[in-house]
């Protein structure tokens, strides 16, 4: 780890002013950033602590019936917040499927969106990696790529985005509120993260000096029919090989609205609206969820060690669709994994 300075910002304007300088990084929970600094992947010369900025410390009801999640609220506090558990159990469930209790007590909502990939080669500074050092090459393409992407990848990068929380936020169509040197703006969640293309070093569309201030949840939370399914190599503290967030609105056995988002398969949470449109008006059968899965997985491409993820993802979509019909029976409380 390199030497760095530490400054605690007292308000948002001060944070933005300090964060606009070169070689600075904002730090909140630090659960990913500090690891990256220990591995010499990140080498910031100055850390700007934004943990205590006003107006980012709580969760508030919105006039439209939605919720605003403060960026500095921890993942644990968000998952167990009564209105989140009541109105957005899909989000609560996804957060509790991620990381460990200790990490969730430190990690913040804003920081969760800014996690970097867990690609082995990204963390190994002795190997080429276009995400860590643009133009150096992608070691995962010809290397051990078991955990890598099957959708949306490029010849420059096949890494995946690791968050569980963000898969649920994508399904719920959250929005991200941002403040920076050029003022305030709001991004739809689908537009926040990026596919790798030729610039895999850019994970999202934040600009230098910009701070995530909050995340807005729309009124519809799919609280009656939802499920988050995370498939991983061990039943605790592991990143998803494939995860699925499903929310359904039903009239009898007929689907009136549907949301399906995948994690662990691409450089960002993966959602295909055509598959959701296909399900509207259909019966809640495994065959219809399988047909929706085929739409979602169109163009999926496996590499030497991860082709199994294509079939795994299809089965996970079908299983999670059926699990969403009776969440009280299929979604266990607390952090117990599926």
C-alpha positions, 0 to 999 in steps of 0.5 A: 500500500502506498502512502496517502493523505486522509481528509474528512469532508465536513459537507458536500461542497467541500467533498466535491472540491477536494474530490475533483483533484487528481489522484484522490478517491472518496472513501465511505465504508472502504470495504472494497477500496482498502483491499484494492489499495493493499493489492496496489490495484488502487494507488490514490495519493489522497482519500476524502472521507465522505461518511458523515456528510449531511442528508446522506445518513437516513432513509426517507419516504417520498411523496410518490410512495417510494423511498430514498436511500441515503448513500451513507446508510450501511447495507445492513441498516438498509436491509433491516429497515422496516419499510424496506423489509415491508415494501421492498423485500426483494432488495432486503433479500438481495443485500443479505445474500451478499458478503458477510454480516461484518462487511454489511455493517461497514459497506454503504449503499453508495459504495455498493454501486461502486464495487470493482470486479473480483476478476483474479487477474484484475487483482494480480498486478503481475498479469495484464489486465485492460481494466487495471492497465488499459491496453495491456491485454485481458488475461482472463480470455485465455486464462481461468475464466470460470467466474467471468461474463457470458453476456455483454463482454468484449475482447478487451474484458470479460469481467463481471460486476459482483454486487447482489444489491445492484441486481435487485435495484436494477429489477426495481428500476431505482434511480441514482442521485448524483452531485458533482462539480457541474451540479446535480443529476439523476441517472436511471439505474440501467444507465449507471453501470457500463459494459466494457467495450473498449474502455473496461477501466470505466465501470460506471458513468460517474464523472471525476469529483461526483458523489452519489448522494442517494438512491430512489426506489419507485413505489412499486416494490413487488412485495407480494411476489418476489425472489432473489436466488444466488448460486455460488460455489459455497453457501456463505461469503462467496460471489455469485456464479449466477444470481437472479432477482425476480418481481411479479405482479399477478392476477390469479395465475396470470402475470400482469407485470414482471421484472427479471435481472441477472447478476454474475453474468455481465459487466453490469446487472443484466436485464432484458425488457423484451423478456418481461414484455413476453411474460405479461399476460402469460400463465406462471408456468416453468415453460413460460419462464424458460421461454423468457430465459431464452430471450434473456440469454440470447447472444450468451457466449461461454469461454473455456471454463464458464460455458456451464453458466449459460445453462445454469442461468436458464435454470436459475431464471425458471426456478426463481420465477416459480419461487417468486410465486410463494415467497413466504415459503421460498425466501428464508429470513435473515442471511440464510442463503437459498 
